[in-house]
Amino acid sequence: MPTNICAHITGTVWKVEKRVGDAVSEGETVVILESMKMEMPIEAPTGGTISAIRVKEGDPVEEGAVVAVIA
């Protein structure tokens, strides 16, 4: 069952740390947002394999937006 990784704050994608097919562990950083001049990591809520990245560097994201999916 897929698990969505969602932004916990509104911001701009500063860096995408993982790619589709990469393995991730629970708590590992997947995407870093820039918000209010601070870097805010978005971490994997569970372990698995990244099946989709739905943002690219420079994209604006809203709080709650799905940024990646774990298979």
N, C-alpha and C positions, 0 to 999 in steps of 0.2 A: 504494500500500500504506500503510495507516494506521500512524502512529507514536504509541505511548503516551508520555505525560509522567507520570513516576512521582515520588512523594515520596521523598526520600533520607533522611528522618528522620521520626520520629513527632512530631506536633504538632497545632496547631489552625490552621485556615485563617484568616489575619488579613485578607487582601485578595486578591480575584480581579482581576487586571490586564487580562485579555483576555476577549472575548466570542466566542460562536460566529460564524464568518464573518470574524473579524479575521485579517489576515495577520501572520505572525511570522517573524523571522529567527533563525537559529541563535544561541543564547546569550541571547535576549531573555527577560525575566522574564514568566512567565504567571501564577503564583500566588505569594503570599508566605505562608509559615507562621510561626507564633510557636511557638518551642520553647525551653524553658529561659530565658524572658524575652528571647530574641533573635529578630530577624527573619531568616528563612532563605528566600531566593528560590529558586523552582523555575524553571529555565530550559528553553527549548525546545532539544531535542537536535539539531534540524534545522529548516530553514525550511519554510514551507507555510502552510496555512490551518487555523485552529482549527475542527474539525468537531464537537467535544463538550467541554463542561465538566462534570465529574462531581462537583464539590463546590460548596458555597456558603460564604460567610463565616460563621465560627463552627463549622463542621463539624470534628470530630476526625478525623485521618487517621493511619494506621499507615505505617511505613516500607515502601516498595514499592507502596503503593496508587496506582492510576491516578487522576490528578486532571484530566487533559485528554487529548484526542486531536487529532493533526494529520493532516489528509487529505493 
